[in-house]
Amino acid sequence: MSAQTELPQTGTESTGSCCSPSGSCHSDAAGSADGAVTTVYQVTGMTCGHCEGAVSGEISELAGVTSVKAVASTGRVTVVSEAPLDEEAVRAAVDEAGYELVGRA
């Protein structure tokens, strides 16, 4: 069984999925009219929905983050932000949650 947790930021519109409003799962300029950047990170140590929530909660507090979707079964964390994020800031957030950022997936 696979659990997924997605925490959109308040005050922003969310489609409820990783896909853009156009239905595309890609973050290229043509599919993203608002200039959002989607980055997928690999995180080790997540095993359940609680883990996903902890990682998502910490990353969602970073400035410019509009949504976070963590999937424990794959270790992947998809982050949508207004601009590219500093990887060390993401690493610190994941560390604060008690997990390890391997890098970009």
ABEGO torsion letter per residue (X at the ends): XBBBBBBBBBGBBBAGBABBAAGBABABAAABAAGBBBBBBBBBGBABAAAAAAAAAAAAABBGBABBBBBAAAGBBBBBBABBBBAAAAAAAAAAAGBBBAEBX
